[in-house]
Amino acid sequence: MPQQVTEQLNQMLIAAAVSRAISTVAELGVANHIQQGTPESAPHLAHLTGAHERSLYRALRFLAAQNPQLPPERRAGLAPS
């Protein structure tokens, strides 16, 4: 498969995964429990939303990794667990 086709396919797959992760985090109501500039831990957010702790952590880290313009400490807004 040509390199350009492979790159386009990868971009499409990542876009679908980002869309699903955003949808899941929104359905859980995570944004309702985050205040601007106040990091929250994934375990705390999982407790507040009833989400599986490790799965929520992975979804948030995945979404944070999609915005490389932010410095690493601001990407997820997560406090250390």
Stockholm file with secondary structure:
# STOCKHOLM 1.0

chainA/1-81         MPQQVTEQLNQMLIAAAVSRAISTVAELGVANHIQQGTPESAPHLAHLTGAHERSLYRALRFLAAQNPQLPPERRAGLAPS
#=GR chainA/1-81 SS CCHHHHHHHHHHHHHHHHHHHHHHHHHHTGGGGCBTTBCBCHHHHHHHHTCCHHHHHHHHHHHHHTCTTSCHHHHSCBCCC
#=GC SS_cons        CCHHHHHHHHHHHHHHHHHHHHHHHHHHTGGGGCBTTBCBCHHHHHHHHTCCHHHHHHHHHHHHHTCTTSCHHHHSCBCCC
//
